[in-house]
Amino acid sequence: MRFYSLCRYSGLVIGCVLFFNTNVSANDRIDSVVPSESSVEEGYKLGSGDLIKITVFNQEELSGEYTVNGAGQIALPLIGDVNTKDLTVKQVELNIANKLKPDYLLNPKVSVQVLNYRPFYILGEVKEPQSYPYVDGMTYLNAAAIAGGFTYRAKEDHVMVIRAKDPQKKEIRLNMDDRVMPGDVIRVEERFF
């Protein structure tokens, strides 16, 4: 009887150890896969449709939210149009500070934050092809689900994508678990059988 109880207790301990080791390693994997919030913003180049928040410290009248227009510019009080197209957040901060520095402020401190990234576009064999708001960390499978799911004749293992940052606008083939980027034009192909 004691031997049986000891075996039950040992089995319970081993089971708990395996359970907690599995959960820890699964959480470690999740943390390494989920991108940090700044991962997109650091290398992200602004383009038309992005909504940004500009803060000029101690200058409320110069701070506010701005949408990048079709020409890739925003219009700020005092300094007028500021080019943001194909510039990173840090480059826009420096650009605004340099425009303010000589005539308006002695040592301007400028912060730029992306509030809403430009939308992505999905077309082809999905039920609701159109533009949708970008969400950081979204995969192409998520994008297809947001667009109402696949039609009955869709190729469901990959997508064809034109990246907004590609000057040649070349279509590339990507897997469904790859990450969507702001401004992507996603095409779900039709299967022929």
C-alpha positions in Angstrom: 0.0 0.0 0.0 2.8 2.4 0.9 4.6 1.6 -2.4 1.4 2.5 -4.3 1.0 5.8 -2.5 4.6 6.7 -3.1 4.3 5.9 -6.9 1.1 8.1 -7.1 2.9 11.0 -5.3 6.0 10.7 -7.6 3.8 10.6 -10.7 2.0 13.8 -9.5 5.3 15.6 -8.8 6.7 14.6 -12.3 3.5 15.6 -13.9 3.5 19.1 -12.3 7.2 19.6 -13.2 6.5 18.7 -16.8 3.4 20.9 -16.9 5.2 24.0 -15.5 8.2 23.4 -17.8 6.0 23.3 -20.8 4.2 26.5 -19.8 7.4 28.4 -19.2 8.9 27.4 -22.5 5.6 28.2 -24.3 5.5 31.6 -22.7 9.1 32.2 -23.7 8.3 31.3 -27.3 5.3 33.6 -27.3 7.4 36.5 -25.9 10.0 36.0 -28.7 7.4 35.8 -31.5 5.2 38.8 -30.4 6.8 42.0 -31.7 7.5 44.9 -29.4 5.4 48.0 -30.1 8.5 49.9 -31.2 9.6 47.2 -33.7 7.6 48.6 -36.6 8.0 52.3 -35.6 11.8 52.2 -35.4 12.5 51.4 -39.0 9.1 52.4 -40.4 9.0 55.1 -43.1 6.1 57.4 -43.1 3.7 57.7 -46.0 0.4 59.1 -47.0 -2.5 58.1 -44.8 -0.4 57.8 -41.6 -1.8 59.7 -38.6 1.0 61.1 -36.4 1.1 63.0 -33.1 3.7 65.8 -32.9 4.6 67.2 -29.5 6.8 70.3 -29.3 7.6 70.4 -25.6 6.2 73.5 -23.8 4.6 74.7 -27.1 1.0 73.5 -27.1 0.0 75.6 -30.1 2.6 73.7 -32.2 1.6 70.3 -31.0 -1.2 68.2 -32.4 -2.3 65.3 -34.6 -1.6 65.4 -38.3 -2.5 63.1 -41.2 0.2 62.7 -43.9 -1.3 63.9 -47.2 -1.0 62.3 -50.6 2.2 64.2 -51.3 3.8 62.9 -48.1 3.6 66.1 -46.2 2.0 67.7 -43.1 1.3 71.4 -42.6 2.5 72.8 -39.2 1.8 76.2 -37.8 4.7 78.7 -38.3 6.9 76.5 -40.5 4.3 75.3 -43.1 4.7 72.1 -45.1 7.1 69.5 -43.7 8.1 66.5 -45.9 7.6 63.2 -44.1 7.5 60.8 -47.1 9.9 57.9 -46.7 11.4 59.4 -43.5 11.6 57.6 -40.2 10.0 59.1 -37.0 13.5 60.2 -35.8 14.2 61.9 -39.1 10.9 63.8 -39.0 11.6 64.9 -35.4 15.0 66.3 -36.5 13.5 67.9 -39.6 10.8 69.8 -37.5 13.4 70.8 -34.8 15.7 72.2 -37.5 12.9 74.2 -39.1 11.9 75.6 -35.7 15.4 76.3 -34.4 16.7 79.3 -36.3 13.7 81.6 -36.2 11.1 80.4 -33.7 12.6 78.4 -30.8 16.0 78.4 -29.2 16.3 74.7 -28.4 13.2 72.9 -29.6 12.4 69.4 -28.2 10.2 67.5 -30.7 8.6 64.1 -30.3 6.7 62.3 -33.1 4.6 59.2 -32.5 2.6 57.2 -35.1 -1.0 56.9 -33.9 -2.4 55.1 -36.9 -0.4 53.4 -39.6 -1.6 53.6 -43.2 -4.1 50.9 -44.1 -3.3 47.7 -45.9 -5.2 46.6 -49.0 -6.4 43.1 -49.7 -7.9 41.9 -53.0 -8.5 38.8 -54.9 -10.2 35.7 -53.5 -11.5 37.1 -50.2 -15.1 37.8 -49.5 -14.7 41.6 -48.7 -11.7 43.0 -50.7 -10.9 46.6 -49.6 -8.6 48.6 -47.4 -8.4 47.8 -43.6 -6.6 49.5 -40.7 -3.2 48.1 -40.0 -2.6 46.4 -36.7 0.9 45.7 -35.5 1.8 42.0 -35.4 -1.0 40.9 -37.8 -0.3 38.0 -40.2 -1.6 37.5 -43.7 -4.0 34.8 -42.4 -5.4 37.4 -39.9 -5.8 39.9 -42.8 -7.7 37.3 -44.9 -10.0 36.7 -41.9 -10.6 40.4 -41.4 -11.6 40.5 -45.1 -14.4 38.0 -44.5 -12.3 34.9 -45.1 -11.4 33.1 -48.3 -13.7 32.4 -51.2 -14.2 28.7 -52.1 -11.6 29.0 -54.9 -8.8 30.8 -53.0 -5.2 29.5 -52.7 -5.0 29.4 -48.9 -1.3 28.6 -48.5 0.3 31.9 -49.6 -0.4 35.4 -50.7 1.2 37.8 -53.3 2.2 41.1 -51.8 3.5 44.5 -53.0 5.3 46.3 -50.2 4.6 50.0 -49.8 8.3 50.6 -49.3 9.3 48.9 -52.5 10.0 51.6 -55.1 9.8 49.0 -58.0 6.4 47.7 -56.7 7.4 44.1 -57.3 5.0 41.4 -56.2 6.5 38.9 -53.9 5.1 35.5 -52.6 4.8 35.3 -48.8 3.5 32.6 -46.4 0.2 33.1 -44.5 2.0 33.4 -41.1 4.3 36.2 -42.3 3.6 39.7 -40.9 1.6 42.3 -42.7 3.3 45.7 -43.0 1.5 49.1 -43.3 0.5 49.9 -46.8 0.8 46.3 -48.1 -1.2 45.4 -51.2 -2.2 41.8 -50.6 -3.6 39.6 -53.4 -5.1 36.2 -52.7 -4.7 34.1 -55.8 -7.3 31.9 -57.4 -6.7 28.1 -57.6 -7.6 26.4 -60.9 -8.8 23.0 -59.7 
